[in-house]
Amino acid sequence: MSNDFTHRLRALMQSVGFSSFRALSQAANVSEKQLLRLRRGEVAQLRVETLLKLSQVLQVSVADLLVMLDEVEGQESEGRSQESALKTQNSKLKAQNSLSELSDLRHEYDRLQQQLVQQRQDLWQEFQQSSVQVLESLLLQLPTAAYAAQQNPQAPAVKLLPLLRPLDRLLQEWGIESIAPVGAEIAYDPQQHQLMGGTAQTGDRVKVRYAGYRQADRLLYRAKVSAIER
């Protein structure tokens, strides 16, 4: 066994708080048999994933592990053949190439994950938009009918009031807000309000006749308003 390399590996372990090879094996989730191969310098028999796990736990790069192994082997067997040296170098190059491929795969995985998240968000927004279009008449007419019912509790339209509750919850979950409640008197803004009757300048007081809606910064429907006679 390469005792010098064992000492170097033990020194690395102690620098990060591992007192035994068993503790290192458990922390890195690699077998003690694999650690034994590393201590012997049999890096060619180790998988890239094993070297990567060990490097993360020991807080050194895989390249540093390979360089350290190469140094120890050089000290112990200066007279080894050129063929053996080439094999070691090839093993290092293969490990580095595999790490590069693994890094590329991780980047591609992250990119696909982000793309999937964006696609889900786009589909969800499309579903909301199509649903709002289907509910357009209900969204625009029901608040006005409910307002009329509130003004006259004896009117048959008062029965419509309970229908607003699930609709209000749905709009709240989707982040859709009413521009102003029906019956409210507000300052006229031609960007958000559609004037139904009379004349009004920006800032003039108008009364909301039909609800309008916006979602975040996007205007869905302008509120229909009428000028207030002075």
Secondary structure, DSSP 8 states (H G I E B T S, - for coil): --HHHHHHHHHHHHHTT--SHHHHHHHHT--HHHHHHHHHT-GGGS-HHHHHHHHHHHTS-HHHHHHHHHHHHHHH-TT--HHHHHHHHHHHHHHHHHHHHHHHHHHHHHHHHHHHHHHHHHHHHHHHHHHHHHTHHHHHHHHHHHHHHHH-TTSGGGGGGGGHHHHHHHHHHTTEEESS-TT-EEE--TTTEEEEES---TT-EEEEEE--EEETTEEEE-EEEEE---
